[in-house]
Amino acid sequence: MKQARIYVDFNEMIEENLIILSETDIKEDSKGNKIELKEGLKVKLYSDDLCSCNESDNLIADGVVELNTHGNWDRDPKWNCRINKRGIYNESQKVKK
C-alpha cells in the first residue's frame, strides 16, 4: 500500500456505507502509527483481498469516524466509520470519482 491505512473487516458492515472501526480510542495503521480516533476524523481503511490470479489486491475505502450508536453486535465497538461516496474498491482499480 502506498498510504498508511487502518485495517477493518469489510464483513462487519452495519449499514451500506457504515462499518465497525474500533472498540478503543487508539487504532494502529498499516505503517505502525497509532491513530487517536475522534468524531469527524478522516481515515483510510483496508482489508486483505486477492485478485483473480491469487495475488494481493487489498480492498480499500476512505471515510469519517463516527461514535457508535448501534447496539446490536456481539461486542461493543466504540467507533464506526462512514465510508465516502466512492465506496469500497480494490487497490488495483482506478479511484472512482
C-alpha positions in Angstrom: 0.0 0.0 0.0 1.2 3.4 -0.9 -0.6 5.2 2.0 -1.0 4.1 5.6 -4.4 2.6 6.3 -6.4 1.2 9.2 -7.3 -2.4 9.0 -11.1 -3.3 9.1 -13.1 -6.3 8.3 -15.5 -5.2 5.5 -17.8 -8.1 6.5 -18.7 -6.0 9.6 -20.8 -3.5 7.8 -23.6 -2.0 9.9 -25.2 -0.1 7.0 -24.4 0.1 3.3 -21.7 2.7 4.0 -21.0 2.3 7.7 -18.5 -0.2 9.2 -17.3 -1.1 12.7 -13.9 0.5 13.3 -12.7 0.0 16.8 -13.6 -0.8 20.4 -10.9 1.5 21.7 -9.8 5.2 21.1 -6.4 4.1 19.6 -6.0 2.1 16.4 -2.7 1.2 14.7 -2.4 1.8 11.0 -0.5 -0.4 8.4 2.7 1.6 9.0 2.6 1.1 12.8 1.4 4.6 13.6 -1.0 5.0 16.5 -4.1 6.9 15.4 -6.3 8.5 18.1 -9.9 8.2 16.9 -12.3 11.0 17.4 -15.6 12.1 15.8 -15.1 13.6 12.4 -11.5 12.3 11.8 -10.9 11.4 8.1 -9.4 7.9 7.8 -8.2 5.5 5.1 -9.2 1.8 5.5 -8.1 -1.5 4.1 -8.9 -5.2 4.2 -6.9 -8.1 2.8 -8.1 -9.4 -0.6 -6.8 -11.3 -3.5 -7.2 -10.8 -7.3 -8.3 -13.5 -9.7 -4.7 -14.5 -10.1 -4.4 -15.1 -6.4 -2.1 -12.1 -5.7 -2.7 -9.4 -3.1 -5.2 -6.7 -4.1 -6.5 -5.1 -0.9 -9.9 -3.7 -0.6 -9.7 0.0 0.3 -12.0 2.9 1.3 -11.9 6.3 2.8 -14.3 7.7 5.4 -15.0 9.6 8.5 -15.0 8.4 12.1 -18.4 8.3 14.0 -19.2 7.4 17.5 -21.1 4.1 17.5 -24.8 4.3 18.2 -25.8 0.8 17.1 -26.0 -1.7 19.9 -26.9 -5.0 18.2 -23.4 -6.6 17.9 -21.8 -9.4 19.9 -19.1 -6.9 21.0 -19.5 -3.3 21.8 -17.5 -1.2 19.3 -17.0 2.5 20.4 -16.2 3.8 16.9 -17.6 3.3 13.4 -16.5 4.7 10.0 -18.9 6.3 7.5 -17.4 5.3 4.1 -17.5 8.1 1.5 -19.4 8.0 -1.8 -16.5 6.3 -3.7 -17.3 3.2 -1.6 -15.1 0.1 -1.3 -12.9 -0.9 -4.2 -9.7 -2.9 -4.9 -6.4 -1.2 -4.6 -5.6 -2.0 -8.3 -8.7 -0.2 -9.5 -8.5 3.4 -10.6 -10.0 5.8 -8.0 -13.7 6.3 -8.6 -14.7 10.0 -8.8 
